[in-house]
Amino acid sequence: MTSFRLLLFTLVSAFAFAQGASLKEAESVYPDAHSFYLDLHQHPELSGHETQTASKLAGKLKTAGYEVTEGVGGAGMVAVLKNGSGPTIMLRTELDALPVEENTGLPYASKVRVKDDAGREVSVMHACGHDVHMASLLGAAELMARSRNSWHGTLILIGQPAEETINGAEGMLRDGLFTRFPKPDAIVALHVGNELPAGTVSITPGIYNTNSDSVRITIYGRGGHGASPHTTVDPIVIAARTILSLQTIASREVKPGEMAIVTVGYIRAGTKNNIIPDQAEMGLTVRTYKQDVRKQVLGAIARIAKGEAEAAGAPRAPAVDHFEGTDAVYNQPELAERLRAPLETALGKDHVVSAGPITPSEDFSYFVEQGVPGFYFSLGGADPQKLAEAKANGSHLPSNHSPLFAPDVDPALRTGITAEVAVLRNLLNASPEELHRLAAKPQP
């Protein structure tokens, strides 16, 4: 090949790379990514205990040529690849799994059982797809390292612990994520689910998901014999009335058309069928889109809990503790629309769809609140035929957090790798000034 033809070939190849990724290109890293996925799925770790998971990911990224720092914000991991001047872009994956016993029947199903932080023995499963996220990031990381002629700037990859307990992102920030390492001009993440067929992704400009608040209500009564309820103040009955009254917040207090969810996830009380206990405890999850609705709902919860206890003659007011929370994830609209084109080029126009906000929550919002434009998108994980059958008969496939949740890894993993590379290359070929303009636009 003549020197001119070699130069022309190099320029054309670089231009093709810069335009995005392809599913064919992902094939070169798929075997390693898939093997990593199988290992992660069989060896999940609970939130705050992801030491082996982080170590495995760190080792893979070191081999790929990244400068890796472990132990950031607990089990967190940061990998940096510098490739000349240009923007700084961050890609995030979660590390943790859930205390769920897997019932998928997969040959590589998790059989892990451990003691949780309360000392209870629990099963552990990647029931939220974080194993797919990590394997996608690894595949994307390897492709980006091999194709440095297709981008310029600094690529930062983070493995975040404790997403399921919504304190991992905050922990990494407190430990200097944006001061010890270059602060990104934009940050990207994806999430797999069964709402879309595998092979597709969806984009949601603006609000992506909900504010999340965890509330614990402790109701105090006066215990006694179950056969002499007139001598007691039964906290279980108060709890039952409280649960029913809480359901009127969304139906009767929040303006119709606004989104509010109040779910009582557990109630704990008593030790024996013929003993009325002294107290009952309830755990709530609250989801909203808007901050004013969030404030209204949390205030109503406290008011109702105290009112029901007073009406029953409880000896003291209940304790209402707001013990954790995170804001809604917000996708900078111009950034989201910018990234539609490279995703369509990489996956095909029919495989990139628009979607509205969803009701689950997560702590990616902590990064965005530091003034960094974010792009959080959804990855289809459902077997297309099973999804079509479910829609036809009005049923639903197992959701995230279900013991039956099992993404259709092939092609979901190939799609995840391809989509992340397409997004990263596009952003790493942008000017920092352009991304700074996006960051200057306030979140509503």
Backbone torsions as a table, in degrees:
resi	resn	phi	psi	omega
1	MET	NA	129.4	179.1
2	THR	-66.2	161.5	-179.4
3	SER	-61.8	-37.3	179.3
4	PHE	-65.3	-45.3	-179.6
5	ARG	-64.6	-36.9	178.2
6	LEU	-64.6	-42.9	178.3
7	LEU	-63.3	-44.1	179.6
8	LEU	-61.8	-43.1	179.2
9	PHE	-61.8	-41.5	-179.7
10	THR	-64.7	-42.2	-179.7
11	LEU	-66.5	-42.3	178.9
12	VAL	-64.3	-41.8	179.9
13	SER	-64.0	-42.8	179.9
14	ALA	-63.8	-42.0	178.6
15	PHE	-61.7	-42.9	179.9
16	ALA	-62.5	-42.5	178.2
17	PHE	-61.8	-43.0	-175.5
18	ALA	-64.9	-24.5	-179.4
19	GLN	-75.4	-12.7	178.3
20	GLY	145.8	-163.3	179.9
21	ALA	-114.9	176.3	174.2
22	SER	-138.0	155.0	177.3
23	LEU	-61.0	-34.1	178.6
24	LYS	-63.9	-40.4	178.9
25	GLU	-62.2	-36.6	-179.6
26	ALA	-64.5	-22.4	-179.5
27	GLU	-58.4	-31.4	-175.8
28	SER	-67.9	-23.7	-179.9
29	VAL	-111.8	-5.3	-174.4
30	TYR	-59.7	-45.2	-178.1
31	PRO	-55.7	-44.6	179.9
32	ASP	-66.8	-41.8	179.9
33	ALA	-64.8	-41.8	-179.4
34	HIS	-67.1	-41.1	176.7
35	SER	-61.3	-39.9	177.9
36	PHE	-64.4	-42.0	177.5
37	TYR	-58.2	-46.4	-179.3
38	LEU	-61.1	-41.7	179.0
39	ASP	-63.9	-46.1	179.8
40	LEU	-62.5	-42.0	-177.4
41	HIS	-63.5	-35.8	-178.4
42	GLN	-82.5	-14.0	-176.6
43	HIS	-131.5	59.8	-178.6
44	PRO	-74.3	156.4	177.8
45	GLU	-132.6	145.1	-178.2
46	LEU	-72.0	162.9	179.1
47	SER	-55.6	131.1	179.9
48	GLY	84.8	-1.6	-178.1
49	HIS	-129.7	27.7	-170.8
50	GLU	-87.3	38.0	-172.7
51	THR	-65.3	-45.9	-179.3
52	GLN	-70.2	-38.7	178.1
53	THR	-60.4	-49.1	179.9
54	ALA	-62.2	-40.2	-179.1
55	SER	-64.6	-40.3	178.4
56	LYS	-63.9	-45.6	179.9
57	LEU	-64.9	-42.0	179.4
58	ALA	-60.7	-43.0	179.8
59	GLY	-61.6	-42.1	179.0
60	LYS	-63.3	-41.5	-177.1
61	LEU	-73.3	-33.1	174.3
62	LYS	-62.1	-43.4	178.5
63	THR	-61.3	-33.4	-179.8
64	ALA	-77.7	-7.2	175.7
65	GLY	107.8	9.6	-179.3
66	TYR	-88.0	150.5	171.9
67	GLU	-88.1	116.7	-167.4
68	VAL	-115.6	135.2	174.1
69	THR	-121.1	125.8	179.0
70	GLU	-103.7	167.8	176.5
71	GLY	73.4	29.8	178.2
72	VAL	-92.1	115.9	-178.1
73	GLY	64.8	41.8	-176.7
74	GLY	98.8	-118.3	-179.0
75	ALA	-89.4	9.3	-176.4
76	GLY	-65.6	155.0	-176.9
77	MET	-135.4	139.5	178.6
78	VAL	-128.3	128.3	178.6
79	ALA	-122.5	133.6	-175.1
80	VAL	-124.8	134.1	174.4
81	LEU	-129.1	112.5	-179.0
82	LYS	-96.0	136.0	-176.8
83	ASN	-142.6	60.8	177.6
84	GLY	81.4	-169.2	-178.9
85	SER	-78.6	153.8	-178.9
86	GLY	146.5	-171.4	-178.4
87	PRO	-70.5	164.0	173.9
88	THR	-112.2	120.6	-176.3
89	ILE	-123.2	136.4	-177.7
90	MET	-114.5	135.3	174.2
91	LEU	-117.1	130.5	-175.0
92	ARG	-117.4	140.0	168.3
93	THR	-128.5	155.6	173.9
94	GLU	-92.3	157.4	-177.7
95	LEU	-110.3	-22.8	-164.9
96	ASP	-90.8	160.6	176.6
97	ALA	-118.1	-175.7	-172.5
98	LEU	-117.7	154.6	175.2
99	PRO	-78.7	71.7	-177.4
100	VAL	-130.9	138.9	176.2
101	GLU	-87.4	119.4	-174.3
102	GLU	-72.2	132.2	178.2
103	ASN	-127.7	28.9	-177.0
104	THR	-75.1	-24.0	-175.8
105	GLY	77.6	6.8	178.5
106	LEU	-65.5	146.2	179.1
107	PRO	-64.0	-20.7	178.7
108	TYR	-108.9	24.6	-179.3
109	ALA	-59.9	147.1	178.4
110	SER	-69.7	137.4	173.6
111	LYS	-120.0	15.1	-174.8
112	VAL	-70.7	134.7	171.4
113	ARG	-132.9	134.2	-178.1
114	VAL	-142.4	173.5	171.9
115	LYS	-90.2	131.3	176.9
116	ASP	-82.7	-175.8	-176.0
117	ASP	-65.9	-19.6	177.7
118	ALA	-92.1	2.0	178.9
119	GLY	86.5	5.6	179.1
120	ARG	-87.2	142.6	176.4
121	GLU	-81.0	126.4	-177.2
122	VAL	-134.6	154.4	170.1
123	SER	-81.9	158.1	-178.1
124	VAL	-131.3	136.8	-177.3
125	MET	-148.6	144.6	170.3
126	HIS	-80.5	71.2	-176.0
127	ALA	-85.0	0.3	179.3
128	CYS	-116.2	4.7	174.9
129	GLY	83.8	12.8	-179.2
130	HIS	-65.6	-23.5	175.4
131	ASP	-66.5	-38.2	174.7
132	VAL	-64.1	-41.3	-179.3
133	HIS	-62.4	-45.7	-179.0
134	MET	-65.1	-42.3	180.0
135	ALA	-66.8	-36.2	176.1
136	SER	-63.7	-45.3	179.1
137	LEU	-60.8	-41.5	179.6
138	LEU	-62.0	-47.1	179.1
139	GLY	-60.5	-43.6	178.4
140	ALA	-63.5	-40.7	-179.2
141	ALA	-62.0	-41.8	-179.6
142	GLU	-66.7	-41.2	178.4
143	LEU	-65.9	-40.6	180.0
144	MET	-65.4	-37.0	179.5
145	ALA	-69.0	-32.7	-178.8
146	ARG	-79.4	-18.2	-172.3
147	SER	-122.5	50.9	-176.2
148	ARG	-67.7	-15.6	176.0
149	ASN	-74.8	-5.8	-177.6
150	SER	-99.8	0.7	-177.9
151	TRP	-159.4	168.3	177.3
152	HIS	-148.8	150.4	-177.7
153	GLY	123.9	-149.6	-178.2
154	THR	-127.5	125.6	177.9
155	LEU	-105.1	125.9	178.7
156	ILE	-118.9	129.0	176.8
157	LEU	-114.2	133.6	178.1
158	ILE	-124.5	137.6	169.8
159	GLY	-103.8	108.5	-173.8
160	GLN	-95.9	128.1	175.6
161	PRO	-81.6	168.2	165.0
162	ALA	53.4	40.6	173.3
163	GLU	-70.3	-37.1	-176.4
164	GLU	-67.4	-21.1	175.7
165	THR	-103.8	11.9	177.5
166	ILE	42.2	45.1	172.2
167	ASN	-135.1	2.3	-177.4
168	GLY	-73.5	-43.0	179.5
169	ALA	-63.1	-44.9	178.8
170	GLU	-61.3	-39.3	179.3
171	GLY	-63.9	-40.5	178.8
172	MET	-67.8	-38.7	177.8
173	LEU	-64.8	-42.1	178.2
174	ARG	-62.3	-30.0	-179.0
175	ASP	-88.7	13.8	170.9
176	GLY	91.3	27.5	-179.6
177	LEU	-54.8	-40.8	-176.5
178	PHE	-99.6	7.5	176.0
179	THR	-120.3	-38.8	176.4
180	ARG	-74.9	-24.5	-179.4
181	PHE	-125.1	160.2	-179.6
182	PRO	-58.1	133.2	176.1
183	LYS	-72.3	129.1	-174.8
184	PRO	-74.0	155.3	172.3
185	ASP	-84.5	-18.5	175.2
186	ALA	-162.0	154.8	179.6
187	ILE	-132.3	141.8	-171.4
188	VAL	-129.3	146.1	171.8
189	ALA	-156.8	160.8	174.1
190	LEU	-131.9	165.6	177.0
191	HIS	-143.4	129.2	-179.4
192	VAL	-87.4	146.6	177.9
193	GLY	-160.8	172.5	-177.2
194	ASN	-94.9	12.1	179.6
195	GLU	-81.9	-20.2	-179.5
196	LEU	-120.9	150.5	175.5
197	PRO	-69.5	144.5	175.5
198	ALA	-57.5	140.6	-176.2
199	GLY	102.7	-5.7	-179.2
200	THR	-123.0	161.7	171.4
201	VAL	-133.8	159.6	175.6
202	SER	-128.0	150.2	-179.4
203	ILE	-117.3	135.3	178.8
204	THR	-129.0	95.5	175.7
205	PRO	-67.0	145.7	179.4
206	GLY	82.1	-142.5	-178.1
207	ILE	-65.5	123.0	-179.1
208	TYR	-93.8	-41.7	-179.1
209	ASN	-146.3	-160.5	-167.4
210	THR	-105.4	158.8	161.1
211	ASN	-64.1	142.8	178.6
212	SER	-127.2	133.8	177.2
213	ASP	-135.0	133.2	176.3
214	SER	-105.9	127.7	-175.7
215	VAL	-127.0	135.2	176.2
216	ARG	-115.9	125.7	178.6
217	ILE	-113.2	123.9	175.7
218	THR	-111.4	116.9	-178.8
219	ILE	-99.1	129.7	-177.7
220	TYR	-104.5	126.4	177.3
221	GLY	-121.4	-153.6	174.7
222	ARG	-137.0	112.6	-173.3
223	GLY	-74.9	170.1	178.3
224	GLY	172.6	-165.0	-177.8
225	HIS	-75.0	137.5	179.2
226	GLY	-63.5	-20.7	179.3
227	ALA	-88.9	-4.3	179.4
228	SER	-129.4	59.1	-175.3
229	PRO	-63.4	-21.6	-178.7
230	HIS	-68.6	-14.9	178.8
231	THR	-94.4	3.5	-174.7
232	THR	-123.1	172.2	163.7
233	VAL	-121.2	107.7	-168.3
234	ASP	-81.2	110.8	-178.6
235	PRO	-71.2	-21.1	178.7
236	ILE	-70.2	-41.1	177.2
237	VAL	-65.2	-41.9	177.4
238	ILE	-60.9	-42.2	179.4
239	ALA	-62.0	-41.4	179.9
240	ALA	-62.6	-44.9	178.0
241	ARG	-63.7	-38.9	-179.6
242	THR	-63.6	-43.6	179.9
243	ILE	-59.1	-45.6	-179.9
244	LEU	-65.3	-40.5	179.9
245	SER	-67.2	-34.7	179.4
246	LEU	-60.8	-30.1	-178.2
247	GLN	-70.7	-14.3	178.1
248	THR	-82.1	-9.4	-179.9
249	ILE	-62.1	-53.0	-178.6
250	ALA	-70.4	-35.3	-174.1
251	SER	-84.6	-24.0	-173.5
252	ARG	-128.3	-13.0	-177.9
253	GLU	-112.4	-36.0	179.7
254	VAL	-82.4	137.0	-178.6
255	LYS	-55.9	132.6	177.7
256	PRO	-54.5	134.0	-177.8
257	GLY	101.3	-21.7	174.6
258	GLU	-86.5	147.5	-176.5
259	MET	-93.9	128.7	174.5
260	ALA	-151.4	132.0	177.6
261	ILE	-126.3	129.4	173.4
262	VAL	-125.6	108.2	-177.9
263	THR	-117.0	129.2	172.6
264	VAL	-91.8	110.8	-174.5
265	GLY	-88.0	-22.9	176.8
266	TYR	-155.9	156.7	169.6
267	ILE	-137.7	129.6	-179.2
268	ARG	-124.8	124.9	-180.0
269	ALA	-166.2	142.8	170.6
270	GLY	80.5	163.0	179.3
271	THR	-130.4	-15.9	-174.9
272	LYS	-153.9	151.6	-172.0
273	ASN	-65.7	-25.8	-176.6
274	ASN	-108.4	23.0	177.2
275	ILE	-123.5	123.0	172.0
276	ILE	-84.3	122.5	-174.1
277	PRO	-78.9	170.4	177.8
278	ASP	-80.3	-24.9	-176.6
279	GLN	-153.5	162.9	176.3
280	ALA	-137.1	143.9	-178.8
281	GLU	-122.2	137.9	177.2
282	MET	-125.6	144.4	175.3
283	GLY	-114.9	128.6	-176.5
284	LEU	-118.4	147.6	164.6
285	THR	-118.6	135.7	-175.8
286	VAL	-123.5	131.7	-179.1
287	ARG	-128.8	133.7	178.8
288	THR	-146.8	162.0	174.2
289	TYR	-96.4	-40.7	-171.9
290	LYS	-104.5	147.0	-177.3
291	GLN	-67.5	-35.6	-179.5
292	ASP	-70.1	-35.5	176.2
293	VAL	-68.7	-38.9	177.5
294	ARG	-57.4	-48.3	179.5
295	LYS	-62.5	-42.0	-179.8
296	GLN	-61.9	-45.2	-176.9
297	VAL	-67.4	-44.0	179.4
298	LEU	-62.9	-38.7	176.8
299	GLY	-65.4	-39.0	179.5
300	ALA	-66.5	-36.9	178.2
301	ILE	-60.3	-47.7	179.9
302	ALA	-63.5	-42.0	-179.4
303	ARG	-63.9	-44.9	-178.6
304	ILE	-66.7	-42.8	-180.0
305	ALA	-60.2	-44.4	-179.4
306	LYS	-70.2	-37.7	-179.5
307	GLY	-66.5	-42.3	179.1
308	GLU	-66.3	-38.1	178.5
309	ALA	-66.4	-41.9	179.4
310	GLU	-65.7	-40.9	-179.8
311	ALA	-62.8	-29.8	-179.2
312	ALA	-88.7	-1.2	-179.7
313	GLY	75.2	31.6	178.9
314	ALA	-61.4	145.8	-177.1
315	PRO	-68.4	-19.0	178.0
316	ARG	-155.7	158.5	-179.5
317	ALA	-67.5	148.2	179.4
318	PRO	-69.6	157.4	172.6
319	ALA	-92.7	127.7	178.8
320	VAL	-119.1	106.0	-173.9
321	ASP	-111.5	122.4	173.7
322	HIS	-93.8	99.7	-167.0
323	PHE	-103.5	-9.1	172.5
324	GLU	-163.6	158.0	179.4
325	GLY	-174.1	162.9	175.6
326	THR	-150.7	150.8	179.8
327	ASP	-79.2	166.3	176.3
328	ALA	-65.9	146.5	174.0
329	VAL	-77.8	133.0	-177.9
330	TYR	-120.2	123.2	175.3
331	ASN	-92.5	119.1	176.8
332	GLN	-57.0	115.3	-170.7
333	PRO	-55.5	-44.3	-179.4
334	GLU	-64.5	-35.9	178.0
335	LEU	-66.7	-43.3	179.5
336	ALA	-60.9	-43.5	-179.0
337	GLU	-71.1	-33.3	176.9
338	ARG	-59.1	-38.0	-173.0
339	LEU	-86.1	-4.7	177.0
340	ARG	-63.1	-44.5	-175.4
341	ALA	-61.4	-50.1	179.4
342	PRO	-64.4	-31.4	176.8
343	LEU	-68.5	-40.6	178.4
344	GLU	-65.9	-37.2	178.0
345	THR	-64.7	-41.1	-176.1
346	ALA	-75.7	-39.2	-171.4
347	LEU	-106.6	-18.8	-172.4
348	GLY	101.2	140.1	-173.7
349	LYS	-58.6	-35.9	-177.6
350	ASP	-71.8	-11.8	-176.6
351	HIS	-103.4	10.2	175.6
352	VAL	-125.8	116.0	-175.0
353	VAL	-123.6	164.6	174.4
354	SER	-96.9	148.7	-179.3
355	ALA	-143.7	155.0	176.5
356	GLY	-85.5	176.3	179.2
357	PRO	-62.0	152.0	177.1
358	ILE	-110.3	168.0	-174.9
359	THR	-95.1	-20.5	173.1
360	PRO	-65.2	171.7	-176.6
361	SER	-136.8	166.7	172.5
362	GLU	-168.1	172.9	-167.3
363	ASP	-97.0	15.6	172.2
364	PHE	-56.3	-25.5	-178.4
365	SER	-60.1	-27.6	179.7
366	TYR	-60.2	-37.2	179.8
367	PHE	-69.2	-43.7	-178.4
368	VAL	-63.4	-35.8	-178.0
369	GLU	-69.1	-7.9	175.7
370	GLN	-87.3	11.0	179.4
371	GLY	86.9	22.0	-179.8
372	VAL	-107.4	121.8	176.9
373	PRO	-60.9	136.5	-177.2
374	GLY	-119.2	149.2	173.2
375	PHE	-132.4	109.3	-178.1
376	TYR	-119.2	119.0	-175.8
377	PHE	-128.7	166.1	-174.1
378	SER	-102.4	141.7	179.0
379	LEU	-112.9	124.8	178.1
380	GLY	-65.8	136.5	179.6
381	GLY	-127.2	-1.8	-173.7
382	ALA	-85.4	141.2	169.2
383	ASP	-60.0	121.1	-173.9
384	PRO	-55.4	-40.2	-178.8
385	GLN	-68.4	-43.1	179.2
386	LYS	-65.2	-37.4	179.0
387	LEU	-65.7	-42.4	179.1
388	ALA	-63.5	-40.9	178.6
389	GLU	-64.7	-40.9	179.8
390	ALA	-63.8	-42.9	178.9
391	LYS	-64.8	-36.4	-178.0
392	ALA	-67.0	-36.3	-178.3
393	ASN	-101.0	7.9	175.3
394	GLY	75.7	19.6	179.6
395	SER	-104.9	-177.7	-178.7
396	HIS	-129.2	143.5	172.3
397	LEU	-74.7	158.0	178.9
398	PRO	-54.8	132.7	-177.8
399	SER	-88.7	171.4	170.1
400	ASN	-53.8	143.9	-178.9
401	HIS	81.6	-3.2	175.8
402	SER	-81.4	145.0	175.1
403	PRO	-66.4	-9.2	179.9
404	LEU	-104.5	3.7	-176.4
405	PHE	-68.4	119.9	-177.7
406	ALA	-146.9	93.7	179.6
407	PRO	-59.8	149.6	174.6
408	ASP	-77.2	89.5	-167.5
409	VAL	-59.1	-37.3	175.4
410	ASP	-111.7	100.9	33.2
411	PRO	-110.2	10.1	-174.8
412	ALA	-58.1	-42.7	-177.7
413	LEU	-67.2	-43.3	176.3
414	ARG	-58.8	-41.1	-179.5
415	THR	-66.2	-42.2	178.9
416	GLY	-60.5	-44.6	178.8
417	ILE	-61.7	-49.9	-177.3
418	THR	-61.2	-44.1	-178.3
419	ALA	-65.1	-43.7	-179.3
420	GLU	-64.7	-41.1	178.9
421	VAL	-64.3	-42.1	178.9
422	ALA	-59.7	-44.5	-179.6
423	VAL	-67.0	-45.6	-177.8
424	LEU	-63.8	-44.5	179.9
425	ARG	-62.5	-40.1	179.5
426	ASN	-62.4	-47.4	-177.6
427	LEU	-69.7	-34.4	-179.4
428	LEU	-79.3	-0.8	170.7
429	ASN	-108.9	5.6	175.2
430	ALA	-85.6	165.1	174.6
431	SER	-88.1	142.0	176.7
432	PRO	-55.3	-33.2	-179.5
433	GLU	-63.4	-40.4	179.1
434	GLU	-62.6	-43.0	-180.0
435	LEU	-70.2	-33.0	177.5
436	HIS	-65.3	-35.6	177.1
437	ARG	-63.3	-37.4	177.2
438	LEU	-66.1	-39.3	-179.2
439	ALA	-66.2	-26.8	-177.4
440	ALA	-75.8	-13.4	-179.7
441	LYS	-82.5	120.0	-173.6
442	PRO	-68.6	148.0	174.3
443	GLN	-79.2	132.1	-178.7
444	PRO	-68.6	NA	NA
